[in-house]
């Protein structure tokens, strides 16, 4: 699904008119999210190594516990309520609470660590913003100010 979304968004950037001429937008719009997208696994493993692997595993376990295990345990608990089976209800409720109790902190911890790695990567290797520079220098008629941006 993600591959289809990415390929669709990349192909949507080039617009073809009905007369089959390639049309490109007149001005390029700076998109800050283009530079702040998460980096690939190859970059993560090569720069951060096992720290990146642990953060991804932590986030993946948290996501799986919250989005897969918790709903399954909720269904088990609800099926036990309808059938007057208290053991099934207790197992489902305990599993649901345990899945969310473990999944949410793991998901948050992994996401926080991955966000830190992304911020560190952008700080070290990302494009640097340019600041305006005002300087005084000599000109043909004397001294002048130069504003560079």
N, C-alpha and C positions, 0 to 999 in steps of 0.2 A: 504494500500500500504506500509506504514512504517513497519507494522508488518511482511509482507512478506519479505521486504528487510532485516530486522533485523534477522529473522529466517533463511533466505538464507545465510547471512554472517556468522551466528553462525554455521550452518551446513557445510559450506565450509571450516571451520578451521580444521575439521577432514577428512582426506583423506583415502578412503578404496581402497586398491589395488584389482586387478581382482581375486587374489587368496583368497579374503575375509579376509585378515589379516589387522588389524588396524595399520595404519602407522601414526606416529606423527613426526613432524619436529624435527631434532636433537637439534636445539638451539631455545630458545624462543627469539623473536625479541621484543624489548621494543618499544611500540607504545605510544608516548606521548598523542595522541588524545584519547586513551582509557581512560585515567584518566581525560581528560578535557571535556568529553561529558556532556551535560546539565543534571542536576539531575532531579529526578522524581517530580511530583506534591506533593507527600506526604512529601518529604524532604523540598521542597520549602515552603509549607504551615506550616510545623511544626517549621521551623527555622525563616522564615521571615514573616509569617502570612499575614495580609492584604496588606502589601507592595508588596508581591509576587503576590497576587490576582490582585491588581491594575496594576502592570506592565504587567501581562499576558493579562488582559482585554484591556489595551492600545495598546499593540502589535496586538492583535486579531482584534480590530476595525480598526487599520491602515491597516492591511493586507486585510481585507474585503473591505474597502473603495477603496483601490488601485487596487485590483485584481478582484473584482466583480462589484462594483458600477461604477467605472470609465469606463470600457469597455461597460457597458450597456448604460450609458449616451452618450458615443461616438457613439454607434449604433443609438440612438435616434436622435442625431445631424446629422448624415450622412443620415438618412432616411428623415429628414426634408429638407435637401439640395436637395435631388433628387426629392422631391415632391413639391418644391417651397412653403413650409410651414415655414414661418419665426418664428412663435411662437414656433414650435417644435424644430427648429434649435437653437433658443436662450435658451430654457429650457435644451436641451441636452448639449450645450456648457457650460452653467453655472453649470450644474450638474457635468460635466466632470472636470471642473476647481475646483469646490468646493470639489469633491471627492479626487482629487490629493492634493489640498491645505490643506485639513484636514488629509488625510490618511498618507502622507509621514511623517509629524512631529510626528503623533501618533505612527507610526511604529518605527521610529527612537528612540523616547523617551522610548517606552516599551522595545525595543531591548537593548538600552544602560543600562537601569536599570536591566534587566535580566542578561546582561553580567557582571555588577558590582556585582550582587548577586552570580553569578557563580565564579567569581574571589575571592570574599570574602570567599565563601564556600571552595574552593580549598586551599586558604591561611590558613584557620583554621583547616580543616579536611583532606586535601589531603596528599599524601605521601611526606615526606620531603627528599630532595636530600642530599646525603652524600658528605662531603668534605674530601679531603685527610688530614691526620693528621701526622705531623712530631714531634716526641717527643724524648727526651734524657732520657736514663735510664741506670741502672747498669746491667752489664752482668757478666758472669763467669770470663771473662778476663779483666774486667775494666768497662769503660763507652762506650755505643754504641747508635747509632741512630736507631729509629724504625719508619718506614713509614707505616701507616695504611690507607687503602682506601676501 
